[in-house]
Amino acid sequence: MAKQHKWGMVVDIDRCIGCQACVIACQSENNVPINEEVDFLSRRAKQWIRIDRFWEGEYPNVKARFIPVFCQHCDNAPCEPVCPTYATYHNDQGLNVQVYNRCVGTRYCANNCPYQVRFFNFFNPSWPESLWNQLNPDVTVRSRGIMEKCTFCVQRIRRAERLIEGQKGEELTDQKIKDGNFMPACVNACPTDTLVFGDLNDETSEVVRKSKSDRSYRLFAELGTEPSVFYLKKVDPAAKSH
């Protein structure tokens, strides 16, 4: 039996410039509602990927640091065992799946997530009429009362599988989805190649090569959540020279 895929990502902090192109791409691809001022003021803003900003140093030698944060698709995910309806679970391709039809909005998963990347729909989403045709038909529009979060653009993964099946005229095998055949929206939009997506079970993939870098680490690794997202440390030439 061919081994299953295990989708993962590498985020190179040294390349991130905080432009938030990945955030806009994610919102457009996944029908994430527009965040307006009232949403932020009421702490109800939703974004499947966020750019956390930190300041280092003292004026005038102040440096801005940026880090993209999204669902880490943990192998030992804290959100999964607390869900009473099994709405979130780990599938055979390493993805932390959110089944909207099962979710009853207990928010246990959000409270148990150390990365704070799961969001609850407090309101039914709405878009200006000029943006109705912009909605992605491959992604459901989530109604109020459920949890949602990053899916690694699973609709693109499934579309790639269907396209490859159609081209080959035969059943999909483990070897037919190659590294770089498709990418989540955030990876496509990043102008600095900060994000790299691929199969962690493919030893020849770029995501595996970068995950084994000396700069590689995982967020809150000490918690034992075993994320499928690896970060590469910032390179500071000034510190290195010392």
C-alpha positions as CSV (number, residue, x, y, z in Angstrom):
1,M,0.0,0.0,0.0
2,A,1.4,3.4,-1.0
3,K,2.1,5.7,1.8
4,Q,-0.3,8.6,2.3
5,H,0.6,12.2,1.7
6,K,1.4,14.4,4.7
7,W,0.9,18.0,3.8
8,G,3.0,20.6,5.6
9,M,4.5,24.1,5.3
10,V,7.7,25.9,6.0
11,V,7.7,29.7,6.9
12,D,10.9,31.5,6.4
13,I,10.8,34.4,8.9
14,D,13.9,35.9,7.3
15,R,11.9,36.6,4.1
16,C,8.7,37.9,5.5
17,I,8.2,41.7,5.0
18,G,4.7,41.9,6.6
19,C,3.0,42.9,3.4
20,Q,-0.1,40.8,4.3
21,A,-0.6,39.7,0.7
22,C,-1.1,36.2,2.1
23,V,-3.9,37.4,4.3
24,I,-5.8,39.1,1.4
25,A,-5.3,36.0,-0.8
26,C,-6.6,33.7,1.9
27,Q,-9.7,35.9,2.4
28,S,-10.5,35.9,-1.3
29,E,-9.9,32.2,-1.8
30,N,-11.8,30.9,1.2
31,N,-14.7,33.3,1.3
32,V,-13.6,34.9,4.6
33,P,-15.9,37.8,5.5
34,I,-14.7,41.4,5.2
35,N,-13.4,42.7,8.5
36,E,-14.8,46.1,9.2
37,E,-14.1,48.6,12.0
38,V,-17.0,47.3,14.1
39,D,-15.7,43.8,13.9
40,F,-12.3,44.8,15.3
41,L,-13.8,47.0,18.0
42,S,-16.1,44.1,19.1
43,R,-13.2,41.5,18.9
44,R,-15.1,39.6,16.2
45,A,-12.7,39.9,13.3
46,K,-11.9,36.7,11.4
47,Q,-8.8,35.9,9.4
48,W,-7.5,32.4,8.8
49,I,-3.9,33.7,8.6
50,R,-2.5,36.6,10.5
51,I,0.8,38.5,10.6
52,D,2.0,39.1,14.1
53,R,4.3,42.0,14.4
54,F,7.0,42.5,17.1
55,W,9.4,45.3,17.8
56,E,13.0,44.7,18.9
57,G,15.6,47.2,20.1
58,E,15.5,50.7,21.4
59,Y,14.9,53.9,19.4
60,P,16.4,54.8,17.0
61,N,17.7,51.2,16.5
62,V,14.3,49.6,16.3
63,K,13.6,46.6,14.1
64,A,10.2,45.2,13.1
65,R,9.8,41.4,13.1
66,F,6.9,39.6,11.3
67,I,5.6,36.1,11.7
68,P,2.7,34.6,9.8
69,V,0.5,32.4,12.0
70,F,-2.3,30.0,11.0
71,C,-3.6,26.6,11.8
72,Q,-0.5,24.4,12.5
73,H,-2.3,21.1,11.5
74,C,-0.8,19.4,14.6
75,D,-0.3,15.7,14.6
76,N,-1.3,15.8,18.3
77,A,-3.9,18.6,18.0
78,P,-5.4,19.8,21.3
79,C,-8.5,20.9,19.5
80,E,-9.5,17.4,18.4
81,P,-10.2,15.5,21.7
82,V,-12.3,18.2,23.2
83,C,-14.9,18.4,20.4
84,P,-18.1,16.7,21.5
85,T,-19.4,16.2,18.0
86,Y,-16.1,15.1,16.3
87,A,-16.4,18.1,14.0
88,T,-12.6,18.5,14.0
89,Y,-10.4,15.5,13.3
90,H,-7.1,14.4,11.7
91,N,-7.4,12.9,8.3
92,D,-5.0,10.4,6.6
93,Q,-3.2,13.2,4.8
94,G,-2.0,15.0,7.9
95,L,-4.7,17.7,7.7
96,N,-6.7,18.9,10.7
97,V,-10.2,18.9,9.2
98,Q,-13.1,21.0,10.2
99,V,-16.6,19.5,9.4
100,Y,-19.0,22.4,9.4
101,N,-22.1,20.3,9.3
102,R,-21.1,18.6,12.6
103,C,-20.1,21.8,14.4
104,V,-22.5,23.1,17.1
105,G,-20.3,26.0,18.1
106,T,-19.2,25.0,21.6
107,R,-15.9,26.8,21.1
108,Y,-14.1,24.1,23.1
109,C,-11.6,23.7,20.3
110,A,-10.8,27.4,20.2
111,N,-10.2,27.5,23.9
112,N,-7.9,24.5,23.7
113,C,-5.8,25.8,20.8
114,P,-2.5,27.3,22.0
115,Y,-2.1,29.2,18.7
116,Q,-5.4,31.0,18.8
117,V,-6.1,30.3,15.1
118,R,-9.7,29.1,15.3
119,F,-12.6,31.6,14.8
120,F,-16.3,31.5,15.7
121,N,-18.9,32.9,13.4
122,F,-20.9,35.4,15.5
123,F,-22.7,36.9,12.5
124,N,-23.9,35.7,9.1
125,P,-21.3,36.9,6.6
126,S,-22.2,39.6,4.0
127,W,-20.4,41.2,1.1
128,P,-21.2,44.2,-1.1
129,E,-23.1,43.3,-4.3
130,S,-20.0,44.2,-6.3
131,L,-18.1,41.3,-4.7
132,W,-20.7,38.6,-5.1
133,N,-19.1,37.2,-8.2
134,Q,-15.8,37.2,-6.4
135,L,-16.9,34.4,-4.0
136,N,-15.2,31.0,-4.6
137,P,-17.7,28.4,-5.6
138,D,-15.4,25.6,-4.4
139,V,-15.6,26.9,-0.8
140,T,-18.8,27.0,1.3
141,V,-20.0,30.2,2.8
142,R,-20.1,29.5,6.5
143,S,-23.1,30.5,8.5
144,R,-23.2,31.8,12.0
145,G,-22.7,29.5,14.9
146,I,-19.7,27.4,13.7
147,M,-15.9,27.3,14.0
148,E,-13.6,27.8,11.1
149,K,-9.9,28.0,10.4
150,C,-7.1,27.4,7.8
151,T,-7.6,24.3,5.7
152,F,-4.3,24.5,3.7
153,C,-6.7,25.3,0.8
154,V,-7.9,21.7,0.8
155,Q,-10.2,22.5,-2.2
156,R,-7.0,23.1,-4.3
157,I,-5.6,19.7,-3.1
158,R,-8.8,17.9,-4.2
159,R,-8.9,19.8,-7.5
160,A,-5.3,18.8,-8.2
161,E,-6.3,15.1,-7.5
162,R,-9.2,15.3,-9.9
163,L,-7.2,17.0,-12.7
164,I,-4.5,14.3,-12.4
165,E,-7.0,11.5,-12.4
166,G,-8.7,13.0,-15.5
167,Q,-5.4,13.4,-17.4
168,K,-4.2,9.9,-16.6
169,G,-7.6,8.2,-17.0
170,E,-6.8,6.0,-14.1
171,E,-7.0,5.9,-10.3
172,L,-4.8,8.3,-8.4
173,T,-1.6,6.9,-7.0
174,D,0.8,8.3,-4.4
175,Q,3.3,9.4,-7.0
176,K,1.1,11.5,-9.3
177,I,0.9,14.7,-7.1
178,K,4.3,16.1,-7.4
179,D,6.0,18.8,-5.4
180,G,4.9,22.2,-6.6
181,N,1.9,21.0,-8.7
182,F,-0.4,23.2,-6.7
183,M,-0.2,25.6,-3.8
184,P,-2.5,27.2,-1.2
185,A,-3.6,30.8,-2.0
186,C,-1.2,32.3,0.6
187,V,1.8,30.6,-1.0
188,N,0.8,31.7,-4.5
189,A,0.4,35.3,-3.3
190,C,3.6,35.7,-1.3
191,P,6.0,38.0,-3.2
192,T,9.1,36.9,-1.2
193,D,8.6,33.1,-1.2
194,T,8.3,33.1,2.5
195,L,5.9,30.2,2.4
196,V,6.7,26.8,1.0
197,F,4.0,24.1,0.9
198,G,4.5,20.4,0.1
199,D,4.4,16.7,1.1
200,L,6.4,16.0,4.2
201,N,6.4,12.3,3.2
202,D,8.3,13.1,0.0
203,E,12.0,13.2,0.9
204,T,12.8,15.0,-2.3
205,S,10.4,17.9,-1.8
206,E,11.5,21.4,-1.0
207,V,9.4,21.5,2.2
208,V,11.2,18.5,3.6
209,R,14.6,20.0,2.7
210,K,13.8,23.3,4.4
211,S,12.2,21.7,7.4
212,K,15.6,20.1,8.2
213,S,17.5,23.4,8.1
214,D,19.6,24.4,11.1
215,R,17.2,27.4,11.4
216,S,14.1,25.2,11.7
217,Y,11.8,25.2,14.7
218,R,8.1,24.7,15.5
219,L,5.8,27.0,17.5
220,F,5.3,25.9,21.1
221,A,7.2,22.7,20.4
222,E,7.5,22.1,24.1
223,L,3.7,21.5,24.3
224,G,4.0,18.3,22.3
225,T,1.4,19.3,19.7
226,E,3.7,18.2,16.8
227,P,2.7,20.9,14.2
228,S,3.1,20.3,10.5
229,V,4.3,23.8,10.1
230,F,8.0,24.6,10.5
231,Y,9.5,28.1,10.9
232,L,12.9,29.2,9.9
233,K,14.6,31.6,12.3
234,K,15.4,35.2,11.4
235,V,19.0,35.8,10.3
236,D,20.4,38.9,12.0
237,P,23.8,39.8,10.3
238,A,24.6,42.2,13.2
239,A,24.2,39.5,15.8
240,K,26.1,37.0,13.7
241,S,29.1,39.3,13.3
242,H,29.5,39.4,17.1
